[in-house]
Amino acid sequence: MPRGLVFLDLPGITEANEGNGKISAKFIPVAAEFGQNNIERLYDKLQRKSGENPPQYPEDSPESVANYWGWFAKEFSPRRVMRVIEDTAANKGPVRWIRYSVPINEASDCLNLIFSPAGKFDTGVFAYNLIWDTYNNGVRLVGTLKSGPELNVLAAYEK
């Protein structure tokens, strides 16, 4: 069955702060698989600046899951997120796939983004480029829509 093709424009922090009701693109890494077939959860390695760990993942009620991801949206630091991806990837081989959760409104409802590069891009693309550059400048994505809401990303373009 054919899937819908989506063109999505996510704003950077400057555009989001211009008072137009947009929220900035915050790519919260959820999990990744690396070249040595290591699957790693990334979200539970993110901490507050104080070192406090994230809360435990809630039961599967939609309200509690949205609140859970809200913690990460409020505590988001591109530098800390980049370090988690880089440190986790060390000595594990290239990224086979990586999943991000991206808050799309103030209620912290999230869109899940799945990148499947099959090891063809360096870790820095998924750490620095997709975290730091996207947070600051925004990004344009092309992908196929899944349920959930989820998007299989086919292409990402820096703004």
Secondary structure, 3 states (H helix, E strand, C coil): CCCCEEEEEEECHHHHCCCCCCCCCCCEEEEEEECCCCEEECHHHCCCCCCCCCCCCCCCCHHHHHHHHHHHHHCCCHHHHHHHHHHHHCCCCCEEEEEEEEECCCCCCEEEEEECCCCCCCHHHHHHHHHHHHHHHEEEEEEEEECCCEEEEEEEEEC
